[in-house]
Amino acid sequence: MKRAITVGFASLTLLAAGLPATAGAASTTISVKETEFHFALSKTSVKRGTVTFKIKNAGHLKHDFKINGKKSKMLNPGASTTLKISFGKAGKFTYICTVPGHAQAGMKGKLTVK
């Protein structure tokens, strides 16, 4: 009896080892640098899953970061924050600064999710 349990457990462990931990999901961190009137992202393409945006306002004006319906807090110059978003489907997602006139001045772009 003890032997059957050990063999069964070993078989189950081998079976589980061959399966992906999460089907198609990934966890990624992207650094976002805000200046007037530009965003610089460390990555512009990611796999589906959770993305943590580490946002730093390196400019002289207040800025924020909005993507996929979620928005960071408004950042004073020199301040930082994080924003965690789950992307469940592939596509191109527009990001902007919501301060009036900033997106029109160039604070916008697209993140590709594969």
Phi and psi in degrees as a GROMACS rama.xvg file:
@    title "Ramachandran Plot"
@    xaxis  label "Phi"
@    yaxis  label "Psi"
@TYPE xy
-61.619  -38.609  LYS-2
-64.809  -40.9088  ARG-3
-63.3878  -39.369  ALA-4
-66.3187  -42.3057  ILE-5
-63.5197  -44.3536  THR-6
-64.3912  -43.5466  VAL-7
-61.3155  -43.8088  GLY-8
-63.8526  -42.8609  PHE-9
-62.823  -40.9826  ALA-10
-64.5807  -43.1499  SER-11
-63.4089  -41.1979  LEU-12
-62.5817  -43.603  THR-13
-65.1373  -39.8378  LEU-14
-63.3669  -46.6291  LEU-15
-64.3678  -35.0417  ALA-16
-63.7148  -26.4427  ALA-17
-84.3819  -7.70028  GLY-18
-98.6982  144.988  LEU-19
-68.1075  145.923  PRO-20
-63.3708  -42.3247  ALA-21
-134.312  129.045  THR-22
-71.2653  99.0771  ALA-23
79.027  -3.31903  GLY-24
-92.8593  149.661  ALA-25
-139.304  166.047  ALA-26
-124.672  123.625  SER-27
-133.366  147.217  THR-28
-115.341  132.747  THR-29
-122.632  127.784  ILE-30
-85.0546  132.695  SER-31
-121.049  120.78  VAL-32
-108.387  123.976  LYS-33
-103.901  132.128  GLU-34
-140.861  -179.834  THR-35
-85.6438  123.311  GLU-36
-114.835  78.5485  PHE-37
-154.008  146.795  HIS-38
-111.707  139.717  PHE-39
-121.808  113.108  ALA-40
-101.603  140.849  LEU-41
-69.8114  -23.7571  SER-42
-141.917  141.126  LYS-43
-114.885  4.55075  THR-44
-143.693  131.472  SER-45
-140.174  165.033  VAL-46
-85.3085  157.193  LYS-47
-54.5521  144.394  ARG-48
140.705  -157.746  GLY-49
-89.5813  130.755  THR-50
-118.879  127.706  VAL-51
-103.151  116.719  THR-52
-93.6429  119.913  PHE-53
-99.0618  106.533  LYS-54
-103.945  131.658  ILE-55
-130.441  124.768  LYS-56
-87.6473  103.063  ASN-57
-98.5872  10.3837  ALA-58
-93.322  -166.436  GLY-59
-111.313  -3.93678  HIS-60
-119.061  164.65  LEU-61
-70.6894  142.408  LYS-62
-143.991  161.992  HIS-63
-137.297  -176.562  ASP-64
-141.611  120.974  PHE-65
-123.715  131.573  LYS-66
-153.307  142.135  ILE-67
52.3156  38.6638  ASN-68
79.6199  1.54845  GLY-69
-117.076  147.41  LYS-70
-134.068  141.352  LYS-71
-74.9011  168.946  SER-72
-70.7134  161.227  LYS-73
-70.8142  128.429  MET-74
-105.913  128.839  LEU-75
-72.0288  159.904  ASN-76
-53.2019  133.051  PRO-77
87.1465  -10.8643  GLY-78
-84.3458  160.383  ALA-79
-135.113  158.638  SER-80
-159.167  173.253  THR-81
-125.542  152.803  THR-82
-138.462  122.778  LEU-83
-109.41  127.373  LYS-84
-134.551  139.85  ILE-85
-99.0048  124.766  SER-86
-108.153  107.667  PHE-87
-91.3409  -11.9394  GLY-88
-134.977  156.757  LYS-89
-77.122  156.444  ALA-90
154.924  -174.899  GLY-91
-109.048  125.068  LYS-92
-115.218  122.452  PHE-93
-77.2465  136.152  THR-94
-118.796  146.677  TYR-95
-146.862  165.141  ILE-96
-97.1921  130.098  CYS-97
-89.0625  -0.271494  THR-98
-62.8356  129.771  VAL-99
-50.0927  127.052  PRO-100
88.9494  -17.9582  GLY-101
-69.6976  -44.8066  HIS-102
-62.5797  -40.7197  ALA-103
-65.4367  -26.4707  GLN-104
-85.679  -3.14863  ALA-105
126.585  -4.04225  GLY-106
-85.4256  72.727  MET-107
-159.96  162.306  LYS-108
-178.124  -171.286  GLY-109
-132.22  136.495  LYS-110
-104.768  129.163  LEU-111
-94.1958  125.83  THR-112
-111.509  124.775  VAL-113
